[in-house]
Amino acid sequence: MDALQMTLLFDYYGDLLTDRQRQCFDMRHNQDLSLAEIAEELHVSRQGVFDNLSRAEALLVNMEEKTGCMRRDMQCRAAAQLIREATEKLFEIDHENATNIANQILQIVDQLEE
């Protein structure tokens, strides 16, 4: 799994990690520190950092596999964007009802995206 996907998983499930796992993950993926730099900063062994990261990443992936929250959220966002694009085409129709319907749809999509 690439770094962007891991960061997204962290955004969804990061609260399930231990404090040390969150620290290691943040330093590795957000601050782009090496394992040795993290180990030095946290006063632990490089192997300890590796183990914490491995467990954290495995937990994040496992939670997504079990719950699918991130996947469903991404699908909903994509669907909302398609609805928004289709609704914009209603504004091109020169009819008052079409404009009213388009405005109602856009309000609903805005609510979904909140």
Secondary structure as UniProt FT lines:
FT   HELIX           3..13
FT   HELIX           14..16
FT   HELIX           19..25
FT   HELIX           26..30
FT   HELIX           35..42
FT   HELIX           46..67
FT   HELIX           69..90
FT   TURN            91..92
FT   HELIX           96..113
//
